[in-house]
C-alpha cells in the first residue's frame, strides 16, 4: 500500500494496570489509514488516546477513553498545512 505521508508518534505513560489498556494504538492508526487518511498522529495518555488525522483538506481530532475505546470528543475542520 502506498502512503504519501506517515506520521505516527506514540507517547505512552504507563503505570500499574494502565499498561494493559484495551485500545491498541497501532490498530487504531491502521484503521484510520484504511479509511483513507494520509497522516495520522496518535498520543497515548494515562486515561485517553488522542488521534489527529488528515484526509485531503479535512483534519479530525478524536479522543477515546483508553480502557474502553469510547469516544470522548470529536472535532473536524480544515487541515492546516
N, C-alpha and C positions, 0 to 999 in steps of 0.2 A: 504494500500500500504506500502510495506516495503522499507525503505530508509536507506542505510548504514550510510550516514553522512548527517547531515543537518546543514548548517551554513548560517543563514540568518541574516544579520545585515543591518539595515536601519538607516542611519544618515540623518535626514531631517533638512533642513534650510528653514524655512517658513517665508514668509513675503508678505504682501499685496495680490495681486491677484495670486501669485505663490502658495498659499495654496490650490488652486483648480486646480492643474495640471491634465491634461488629462491622463497621464500614471499612471497605478496602479502598484506599486512595488510588491505587493503580487501576483497579476495576472501574472506579468512578471516572477516571481520566479516559480510559479506553471507551467507555460508554459515550462520553461527550465527543470523542473523535469519530466514533461510528455515526453519530448524529450530524456530522459534517463540520464540526468546529475545527478550526485550524490552529488555534492557540489555546492552550488550557494551562492554568496555574492553580495548584491546589495547596492550601495551607491547612495543616492539621494542628488544632489547638487542644487544650485539655478536655473540653466538652463539646467542641463543634468542629466541623470541617467546612472550609470556605472554598468555593470553586469560582474562579473568574475565567470566562471562556469567550472567545471571539469567533463569530461566524459571519464572514463578509464584513458588512458595515455595522453589525449588531454585536453588542457586548452584553453578556449576562453575568450576574453575580448571584450565586445561590449558597445559602448557609444551611447545613444539615446538622441535626443532632448526631453526635459521633456514635453514641451507643445504639441508636435505633434506626438512623437513616432518614428520620422525618425531616421535612423541610421547615426551617425556622423562618426564613425570609427569601424572597426572590425579587431581583431588580433587573431591568433591562433598559438599554438605551443605545445611543450611537457609540461605536467603537472609537476610542482615542488612539491615534497613531503614535 
